[in-house]
Amino acid sequence: MSNNIIITGGPGSGKSTLLTALEQNGHHCIPEVSRQLIRQQVVLSSHCVPWNDLNCFAGLSLDKMIQDFISADQTDKISFFDRGIPDIIAYLKVGGLQVGRQFYDAAQNYKYESFVFITPPWKEIYVNDTERWQTFDEACILYEMLVSVYSDLGYEIIELPHVPIEERLDFVLKTLPSVKSY
């Protein structure tokens, strides 16, 4: 099995905050590809952003996620990913777009650990920003699709509780030994 562990969920549900806490505690973390690419594409005045051309953006995301996976997989460290390749499939489905074979092939060829931590929608912490353009209701719909896609791909879903970040971090670290043998 892989040492690549996904933390996913709808936008604004505390994923990135959890990844920051993991990193501050000495864990290897891979930041969310989408935010990096959105910033890059906006600077380039590109149409290849999710609100203009989701297909184009999905292709960029896939390429970067594969690079990140390969890079992390070459170490023997556990790597926590802020989203994984299956997230792209969920985003395309929510957008009502055809999911190309390359996305399913990548999801099969680049397998993360067999479980995924997922952050459920959390209205009290949800905020929009320059890269988070979805409404809270859209974030909830994406969450449901993420659960469906990851389940269909055979991942065990571990839902994170709505608790302060220190408790979420503790939950993840205490849950790891029961689902992963080191």
PEMO-V13722 format. One record per residue. PHI is phi in radians with two decimals (* if undefined). OMEGA is omega in whole degrees, 0 to 359 (* if undefined). NEAR is the number of other ideal C-beta (glycine too) atoms within 12 Angstrom. Layout:
phi:omega:near
PHI:OMEGA:NEAR
PHI:OMEGA:NEAR
This chain:
phi:omega:near
*:184:17
-1.47:170:29
-1.68:182:27
-1.70:185:38
-1.97:181:42
-1.63:165:48
-2.06:184:47
-2.31:179:46
2.65:178:43
-1.15:178:35
-1.02:174:41
1.26:182:31
-1.87:174:37
1.74:180:38
-1.05:185:45
-1.11:177:35
-1.11:178:28
-1.13:179:41
-1.08:177:35
-1.08:179:21
-1.14:177:28
-1.07:180:33
-1.10:179:21
-1.13:177:14
-1.67:173:20
1.57:180:13
-1.59:179:25
-1.39:183:24
-2.22:178:32
-1.89:183:37
-1.19:180:27
-1.09:181:33
-1.15:186:35
-1.00:181:36
-1.08:179:27
-1.05:183:24
-1.19:178:32
-1.07:179:29
-1.00:181:18
-1.08:183:20
-1.20:177:27
-1.14:178:21
-1.04:180:13
-1.40:186:13
0.94:182:10
-1.48:173:19
-1.38:188:16
-1.45:174:24
-2.14:189:28
-1.04:181:36
-1.44:177:22
-1.86:184:17
-2.62:184:18
-1.10:178:29
-1.07:179:25
-1.05:181:22
-1.11:179:34
-1.08:178:35
-1.10:177:26
-1.07:181:28
-1.09:180:39
-1.06:180:37
-1.00:182:23
-1.20:180:30
-1.16:177:40
-1.14:178:26
-1.02:181:21
-1.10:180:34
-1.08:181:33
-1.06:180:20
-1.07:181:18
-1.19:183:30
-1.20:181:25
-1.44:176:15
-1.88:175:16
-1.75:178:12
-1.39:169:19
-1.36:179:30
-2.08:176:31
-1.72:182:41
-1.83:171:41
-1.46:184:37
1.50:178:47
-2.31:182:47
-0.93:179:44
-1.03:177:40
-1.04:180:44
-1.09:179:44
-1.04:180:37
-1.09:180:41
-1.07:180:39
-1.12:179:32
-1.10:179:26
-1.09:178:29
-1.33:179:25
1.27:183:12
-1.79:175:21
-1.15:177:15
-1.67:182:30
-1.17:181:19
-0.96:183:13
-1.06:180:24
-1.29:177:33
-1.18:177:22
-1.06:179:17
-1.11:179:32
-1.09:178:33
-1.45:184:17
-1.39:182:19
-2.11:184:31
-1.49:175:26
-1.45:174:40
-0.94:190:33
-1.27:177:21
-2.11:179:30
-2.39:173:43
-1.46:181:41
-2.24:179:41
-1.69:180:40
-1.29:177:31
-0.95:184:31
-2.52:187:30
-1.01:184:18
-1.14:181:14
-1.92:185:26
-1.25:173:26
-2.48:173:21
-1.55:173:14
-2.59:186:14
-1.16:177:13
-1.84:180:26
-1.86:187:26
-1.75:182:23
-1.34:172:27
-1.37:177:18
-1.08:179:22
-1.07:177:17
-1.16:177:24
-1.11:178:33
-1.16:178:24
-1.11:179:23
-1.10:178:40
-0.95:180:36
-1.06:179:23
-1.20:177:30
-1.04:178:41
-1.03:181:29
-1.11:183:20
-1.11:181:34
-1.09:178:36
-1.10:179:20
-1.06:179:19
-1.49:174:31
1.61:179:17
-1.46:171:33
-1.41:181:23
-1.67:175:29
-2.04:182:31
-1.42:179:28
-1.48:181:35
-1.32:173:23
-1.42:181:20
-2.45:178:21
-0.97:188:18
-0.99:180:26
-1.07:180:16
-1.27:176:17
-1.12:178:36
-1.03:179:31
-1.05:179:19
-1.04:181:27
-1.08:184:39
-1.16:177:25
-1.35:180:15
-1.35:184:23
-0.88:183:24
-1.08:181:11
-1.41:181:14
-2.02:182:22
-2.39:174:24
-1.70:185:11
-1.57:*:13
